[in-house]
Amino acid sequence: MTAGANPLDLLDASLAGDRRALSRLLTVITEADPSPDLLSEIESHRQGAHVVGVTGPPGAGKSTLVDRLVTKLRAADHRPGVVAVDPSSPITGGAILGDRVRMQQHSADTNVYIRSMASRGRLGGLASGTRTVVALLDAVGFHPILVETVGVGQSELEVVALAESVVIVLPPGFGDEIQMAKAGLLEIADILCVNKADLADADFTVARLLESIEPREGWNAPVVATSAITGDGMEGLWEAVTAHRLYLRQAVEEAAPESSA
């Protein structure tokens, strides 16, 4: 039985597996600032899900790519959560919900949770409350959590503070170094994904990206070519995300003795 309107009751029911309570609680925390008690309780139940930001310019095919990733993750017995930040409707101010329409094939799967959120004109590529939504999906056991941003160019840098791994999705032809520098996308990418790799300009874009990447200390962003339509390259993309997560874990482990010394 779904809990009442009290957010802490809704949280208890959500943690017990009540999806109706989870949906109601997500609505509560996206429509108003949650109380400190609720935030603290959610954080105390987090399970350490890997948070993957999927961002990039409009038209790169991010939503179709996320849909393919969800299919792949389910085949590997993961329970993925998706937070899709949609452009706001100019009439209602709510999410246009394009992403959930495209992901209808997963709607009956209780091991997938997809939540669309309206950006409500907010810059940064994320919606107000996205961080709390991610924390809640983590607390109730979804892993990994994919956060797809609106796709607004250089103001998307906010996703870096939320996601542990940032995948920048680019379309073929997005190889102009000046354009990329303006977008600032190379600087925040942990993985670069050239989607629609079945198109003619894809190889050229991959080559330009490889030329443009500046070496970093410890981790150099790989460039992966994918086709979300055919499913090609999805294995390589997820391998790159997994490798980045392993790198982050090793970095934390290596730093631990120094911090305790």
Buried (B, 14 or more C-beta within 10 A) or exposed (E): EBBEEEBBBBBBBBBEEBEEBBBBBBEBBBEEEBEEEBBEBBEEBBEEBBBBBBBBBEEBBBBBBBBBBBBBBBEEEBBBBBBBBBBBEEEEEEBBBEBBEBBEEBEEBEBBBBBBBBBBEBEBBBBBBBBBBBBBBBBBBBBBBBBBBBBBBEBBBBBBEBBBBBBBBBBBBBBEEEEBEEBBBBBBBBBBBBBBBBBEBBEEBBEBBEEBBEEEEEBEBBBBBBBBBEEBBBEBBBEBBEBBBEBBEEEEEEEEEEEEE
